[in-house]
Amino acid sequence: MTLNPGTIGTLPVESGDVVAAIDEIDGQPHLVIADIARDDAWISVSEAEAASLPEWE
């Protein structure tokens, strides 16, 4: 993964396929949210800093 992907342009929402997972970056667990239909279209936050599901309600 690219740590600083920068601008990736604009595409219609219908063309995306967004998923989330816990992944290891620099030896630390991170929540990664990515559009797997596009290269370098992702964002991450350390697992400790990520909001839990009950916090989203």
C-alpha positions in Angstrom: 0.0 0.0 0.0 1.1 3.6 -0.6 1.2 5.5 2.6 0.4 8.9 0.9 -1.7 8.1 -2.1 -2.7 11.8 -2.8 -5.6 12.7 -5.1 -7.1 9.8 -7.0 -9.7 11.7 -9.1 -13.4 11.3 -9.2 -15.5 8.3 -10.2 -19.2 7.6 -9.7 -20.1 5.9 -6.4 -21.7 3.0 -8.2 -18.3 2.0 -9.6 -16.8 1.4 -6.2 -16.6 -1.7 -4.0 -15.8 -0.6 -0.5 -14.5 -3.0 2.2 -12.9 -2.6 5.6 -10.3 -4.8 7.4 -7.7 -4.8 10.1 -4.2 -4.8 8.5 -0.7 -4.4 9.8 1.1 -1.2 8.8 4.7 -0.6 10.2 4.1 -3.5 12.7 0.9 -1.9 14.2 -2.7 -2.9 13.6 -4.7 -0.4 11.5 -8.3 -0.2 10.4 -8.2 0.1 6.6 -11.1 1.2 4.5 -10.6 0.7 0.7 -12.4 0.9 -2.6 -11.1 -2.4 -4.1 -12.3 -1.4 -7.5 -9.7 1.4 -7.7 -5.9 1.4 -7.2 -4.6 3.4 -4.2 -8.2 4.4 -3.0 -7.9 3.7 0.7 -7.6 5.3 4.1 -6.4 3.9 7.4 -6.3 4.8 11.1 -4.6 3.0 13.9 -6.8 0.3 15.5 -6.5 2.1 18.9 -7.8 5.3 17.3 -10.7 3.8 15.3 -14.3 4.1 16.5 -15.9 0.9 17.5 -19.2 -0.1 16.0 -21.4 0.9 19.0 -19.8 4.4 18.7 -21.3 4.7 15.2 -24.9 4.3 16.4 
